[in-house]
Amino acid sequence: MVSQGMVSLTKSLCTMTPRVRLKNPNMLQKLKTGSCNFRFRNLRVLCTTKLSQWEPSPFIRASAEEAADIVLDKTANVFESIISESAEEEKVDSAQQRTNSQAQVLKWPIWLLGPSVLLTSGMAPTLWLPLSSVFLGSNVVSLLSLIGLDCIFNLGAMLFLLMADSCARPKDPSQSCNSKPPFSYKFWNMFSLITGFLVPTLLLFGSQSGLLASLQPQLPFLSSAVILFPYFILLAVQTLTEILTWHWQSPVWLVTPVVYEAYRILQLMRGLTLSAEVNAPAWVVHMLRGLVSWWVLILGMQLMRVAWFAGFASRTTTGQQPQSVASK
């Protein structure tokens, strides 16, 4: 009984501390029996390898100076990473500013080159080239010469619109530029183009078929082609160009009709001069004068739309500035 009590006492001491030291040597001799010694050895192994469930886990105590050093090292690493990230962002921003400034410098000559191309290709041949060198009579050669002059203008107009598009794009290439014209603008442009095509076509058809008795005498086919066929080609080119600018959402959609309609007025004035050369009847001359008046009216409305759009853009920018200030 005594040995069993001592064994239980030893178990309780072993669960509290990793090692047990007995002060009484006589008690140690009593415990060195066969069974007790076996249990005691098992007990010592258990004590050295397993802790009780109420004993807290061992932890390492560090001094205040070591803890401060660890915190300072981590803080320094955090600040170093923040500084490196800010330096990288500054490098990226400076590189973008350099590329934007270089692109802007390259755009400066376009402001003079674009109008020069438009003047050279469109206005110079019409104004300074003698008409007698182009028109040699109501024949196919004169028709092809007039179409060639208009093709030169079409090439110059396309180059001008491409240059204007590059100048109107934002400085940062990563920014998108989506410029959509309103539906009313598209409708009015299509209406003016269709009207400018249908009116002379119906008048010519009525004269050739005899439906309109007042449109007599008839104008020969080759003479009418010399006067009006370049006009129809320019209408088709303008329609295609405007549809493409609307589809690509180019910012030059507001300038495109102005370019073509200004040249169309010169083209119709040239037609009035050619009508005297081909001995066109009076109704053809009145039709050409009506077309000139129609396109002058349309050009004036287009210029008013440009002024309206400039005012609308200024109102939009002034309305966005207070919102941005309030958000800040």
FENZIGI-V249049 format. One record per residue. N is the residue number from 1. RES is the residue in one small letter. SS is DSSP state (@ for helix, = for strand, . for the rest). Layout:
n->N res->RES ss->SS
n->N res->RES ss->SS
This chain:
n->1 res->m ss->.
n->2 res->v ss->@
n->3 res->s ss->@
n->4 res->q ss->@
n->5 res->g ss->@
n->6 res->m ss->@
n->7 res->v ss->@
n->8 res->s ss->@
n->9 res->l ss->@
n->10 res->t ss->@
n->11 res->k ss->@
n->12 res->s ss->@
n->13 res->l ss->@
n->14 res->c ss->@
n->15 res->t ss->@
n->16 res->m ss->@
n->17 res->t ss->.
n->18 res->p ss->.
n->19 res->r ss->.
n->20 res->v ss->.
n->21 res->r ss->.
n->22 res->l ss->.
n->23 res->k ss->.
n->24 res->n ss->.
n->25 res->p ss->@
n->26 res->n ss->@
n->27 res->m ss->@
n->28 res->l ss->@
n->29 res->q ss->@
n->30 res->k ss->@
n->31 res->l ss->.
n->32 res->k ss->.
n->33 res->t ss->.
n->34 res->g ss->@
n->35 res->s ss->@
n->36 res->c ss->@
n->37 res->n ss->@
n->38 res->f ss->@
n->39 res->r ss->@
n->40 res->f ss->@
n->41 res->r ss->@
n->42 res->n ss->@
n->43 res->l ss->@
n->44 res->r ss->@
n->45 res->v ss->@
n->46 res->l ss->@
n->47 res->c ss->@
n->48 res->t ss->@
n->49 res->t ss->@
n->50 res->k ss->.
n->51 res->l ss->.
n->52 res->s ss->.
n->53 res->q ss->.
n->54 res->w ss->.
n->55 res->e ss->.
n->56 res->p ss->.
n->57 res->s ss->.
n->58 res->p ss->.
n->59 res->f ss->.
n->60 res->i ss->.
n->61 res->r ss->.
n->62 res->a ss->.
n->63 res->s ss->.
n->64 res->a ss->@
n->65 res->e ss->@
n->66 res->e ss->@
n->67 res->a ss->@
n->68 res->a ss->@
n->69 res->d ss->@
n->70 res->i ss->@
n->71 res->v ss->@
n->72 res->l ss->@
n->73 res->d ss->@
n->74 res->k ss->@
n->75 res->t ss->@
n->76 res->a ss->@
n->77 res->n ss->@
n->78 res->v ss->@
n->79 res->f ss->@
n->80 res->e ss->@
n->81 res->s ss->@
n->82 res->i ss->@
n->83 res->i ss->@
n->84 res->s ss->@
n->85 res->e ss->@
n->86 res->s ss->@
n->87 res->a ss->@
n->88 res->e ss->@
n->89 res->e ss->@
n->90 res->e ss->@
n->91 res->k ss->@
n->92 res->v ss->@
n->93 res->d ss->@
n->94 res->s ss->@
n->95 res->a ss->@
n->96 res->q ss->@
n->97 res->q ss->@
n->98 res->r ss->@
n->99 res->t ss->@
n->100 res->n ss->@
n->101 res->s ss->@
n->102 res->q ss->@
n->103 res->a ss->@
n->104 res->q ss->@
n->105 res->v ss->@
n->106 res->l ss->@
n->107 res->k ss->@
n->108 res->w ss->@
n->109 res->p ss->.
n->110 res->i ss->@
n->111 res->w ss->@
n->112 res->l ss->@
n->113 res->l ss->@
n->114 res->g ss->@
n->115 res->p ss->@
n->116 res->s ss->@
n->117 res->v ss->@
n->118 res->l ss->@
n->119 res->l ss->@
n->120 res->t ss->@
n->121 res->s ss->@
n->122 res->g ss->@
n->123 res->m ss->@
n->124 res->a ss->@
n->125 res->p ss->@
n->126 res->t ss->@
n->127 res->l ss->@
n->128 res->w ss->@
n->129 res->l ss->.
n->130 res->p ss->.
n->131 res->l ss->@
n->132 res->s ss->@
n->133 res->s ss->@
n->134 res->v ss->.
n->135 res->f ss->.
n->136 res->l ss->.
n->137 res->g ss->.
n->138 res->s ss->.
n->139 res->n ss->.
n->140 res->v ss->@
n->141 res->v ss->@
n->142 res->s ss->@
n->143 res->l ss->@
n->144 res->l ss->@
n->145 res->s ss->@
n->146 res->l ss->@
n->147 res->i ss->@
n->148 res->g ss->@
n->149 res->l ss->@
n->150 res->d ss->@
n->151 res->c ss->@
n->152 res->i ss->@
n->153 res->f ss->@
n->154 res->n ss->@
n->155 res->l ss->@
n->156 res->g ss->@
n->157 res->a ss->@
n->158 res->m ss->@
n->159 res->l ss->@
n->160 res->f ss->@
n->161 res->l ss->@
n->162 res->l ss->@
n->163 res->m ss->@
n->164 res->a ss->@
n->165 res->d ss->@
n->166 res->s ss->@
n->167 res->c ss->@
n->168 res->a ss->@
n->169 res->r ss->.
n->170 res->p ss->.
n->171 res->k ss->.
n->172 res->d ss->.
n->173 res->p ss->.
n->174 res->s ss->.
n->175 res->q ss->.
n->176 res->s ss->.
n->177 res->c ss->.
n->178 res->n ss->.
n->179 res->s ss->.
n->180 res->k ss->.
n->181 res->p ss->.
n->182 res->p ss->.
n->183 res->f ss->@
n->184 res->s ss->@
n->185 res->y ss->@
n->186 res->k ss->@
n->187 res->f ss->@
n->188 res->w ss->@
n->189 res->n ss->@
n->190 res->m ss->@
n->191 res->f ss->@
n->192 res->s ss->@
n->193 res->l ss->@
n->194 res->i ss->@
n->195 res->t ss->@
n->196 res->g ss->@
n->197 res->f ss->@
n->198 res->l ss->@
n->199 res->v ss->@
n->200 res->p ss->@
n->201 res->t ss->@
n->202 res->l ss->@
n->203 res->l ss->@
n->204 res->l ss->@
n->205 res->f ss->@
n->206 res->g ss->@
n->207 res->s ss->@
n->208 res->q ss->@
n->209 res->s ss->@
n->210 res->g ss->.
n->211 res->l ss->.
n->212 res->l ss->.
n->213 res->a ss->.
n->214 res->s ss->.
n->215 res->l ss->.
n->216 res->q ss->.
n->217 res->p ss->.
n->218 res->q ss->.
n->219 res->l ss->.
n->220 res->p ss->.
n->221 res->f ss->@
n->222 res->l ss->@
n->223 res->s ss->@
n->224 res->s ss->@
n->225 res->a ss->@
n->226 res->v ss->@
n->227 res->i ss->@
n->228 res->l ss->@
n->229 res->f ss->@
n->230 res->p ss->@
n->231 res->y ss->@
n->232 res->f ss->@
n->233 res->i ss->@
n->234 res->l ss->@
n->235 res->l ss->@
n->236 res->a ss->@
n->237 res->v ss->@
n->238 res->q ss->@
n->239 res->t ss->@
n->240 res->l ss->@
n->241 res->t ss->@
n->242 res->e ss->@
n->243 res->i ss->@
n->244 res->l ss->@
n->245 res->t ss->@
n->246 res->w ss->@
n->247 res->h ss->@
n->248 res->w ss->@
n->249 res->q ss->.
n->250 res->s ss->.
n->251 res->p ss->.
n->252 res->v ss->.
n->253 res->w ss->@
n->254 res->l ss->@
n->255 res->v ss->@
n->256 res->t ss->@
n->257 res->p ss->@
n->258 res->v ss->@
n->259 res->v ss->@
n->260 res->y ss->@
n->261 res->e ss->@
n->262 res->a ss->@
n->263 res->y ss->@
n->264 res->r ss->@
n->265 res->i ss->@
n->266 res->l ss->@
n->267 res->q ss->@
n->268 res->l ss->@
n->269 res->m ss->@
n->270 res->r ss->@
n->271 res->g ss->@
n->272 res->l ss->@
n->273 res->t ss->@
n->274 res->l ss->@
n->275 res->s ss->@
n->276 res->a ss->@
n->277 res->e ss->@
n->278 res->v ss->.
n->279 res->n ss->.
n->280 res->a ss->.
n->281 res->p ss->.
n->282 res->a ss->@
n->283 res->w ss->@
n->284 res->v ss->@
n->285 res->v ss->@
n->286 res->h ss->@
n->287 res->m ss->@
n->288 res->l ss->@
n->289 res->r ss->@
n->290 res->g ss->@
n->291 res->l ss->@
n->292 res->v ss->@
n->293 res->s ss->@
n->294 res->w ss->@
n->295 res->w ss->@
n->296 res->v ss->@
n->297 res->l ss->@
n->298 res->i ss->@
n->299 res->l ss->@
n->300 res->g ss->@
n->301 res->m ss->@
n->302 res->q ss->@
n->303 res->l ss->@
n->304 res->m ss->@
n->305 res->r ss->@
n->306 res->v ss->@
n->307 res->a ss->@
n->308 res->w ss->@
n->309 res->f ss->@
n->310 res->a ss->@
n->311 res->g ss->@
n->312 res->f ss->@
n->313 res->a ss->@
n->314 res->s ss->@
n->315 res->r ss->@
n->316 res->t ss->@
n->317 res->t ss->@
n->318 res->t ss->@
n->319 res->g ss->@
n->320 res->q ss->@
n->321 res->q ss->@
n->322 res->p ss->@
n->323 res->q ss->@
n->324 res->s ss->@
n->325 res->v ss->@
n->326 res->a ss->@
n->327 res->s ss->@
n->328 res->k ss->.
